[in-house]
């Protein structure tokens, strides 16, 4: 009799457990349903489910490797950032130079690393000795070190010199106090450069507002994006040969131009009152008619551009956001059609098999 009672008690316990399981399942399902119903309608449930599955798969894959192992992209970004940070720690001005170098690359026939190619006596004249860059563009050695760092640290990952320029510029903005932004990889390097294009396509310190708008419009930039990108002059210096030329300087700016205006003069004039900090002071200076370059100060001579200058001078967050967006757009300017492309092994020269094509 006791044996039967024991069996009956066990059976009842199993039934109770089964009912409890059903209740837990139902409550969990209903709770999940209610939670999902509270999601914003912009979410696609099927897309979210796929994302969750992808995330879980990624976690599983990561767990199968060492936790410290970096993705290829992370390895590249880390390798470049280490070189850039060290260079700026050594010389704060280098950050502005790297931002400018990326701009001078992309604005001439797209982001193709053309500005990095050295001249070859008697056979090739690149962009470095074109007037806007000659004795002015700098930071080439930092890009070369970053390229080598990627090769040493991230073996079997092929990254273009144009990519490294873009990463170095972004890291410089952040290092100097600006807002970070996403950099996509996949650019390729041109097997040639454009000496004349650097002279005609790049904005010049003597350009009036109409000429500047035209040059930026040719690259599909809006007026607001032009004014935002001009904000790169919130960091850095200009040489005396540039700012102490009456065609280039804002006559109202209080400058101590007692240096000789010669190409070999290395004296510098800061572009705003805080030249080593990425901030909105550049726009504040423009509003006080103290912009250094003629091309900068003319931004206040038009109702539309002056309003944008005032907006940025009043709110650094707006400037930072607009600048980051404009830099992303600039970093995506494509190389000229028909130009032969590669991923250079050394940034200052084309790959050996490509020399004949120059």
HURA-V878515 format. One record per helix or strand of 2 or more residues. SS is the DSSP state (@ for helix, = for strand). FROM is the first residue (numbers start at 0). LEN is the number of residues. If there is no record, write none. Layout:
<<SS;FROM;LEN> <SS;FROM;LEN>>
//
This chain:
<<@;1;36> <@;44;19> <@;71;19> <@;93;13> <@;113;3> <@;139;14> <@;160;15> <=;188;2> <@;194;7> <@;208;10> <@;222;12> <=;236;3> <@;239;4> <=;267;3> <@;280;7> <@;293;7> <@;302;12> <@;315;16> <=;340;2> <@;351;6>>
//
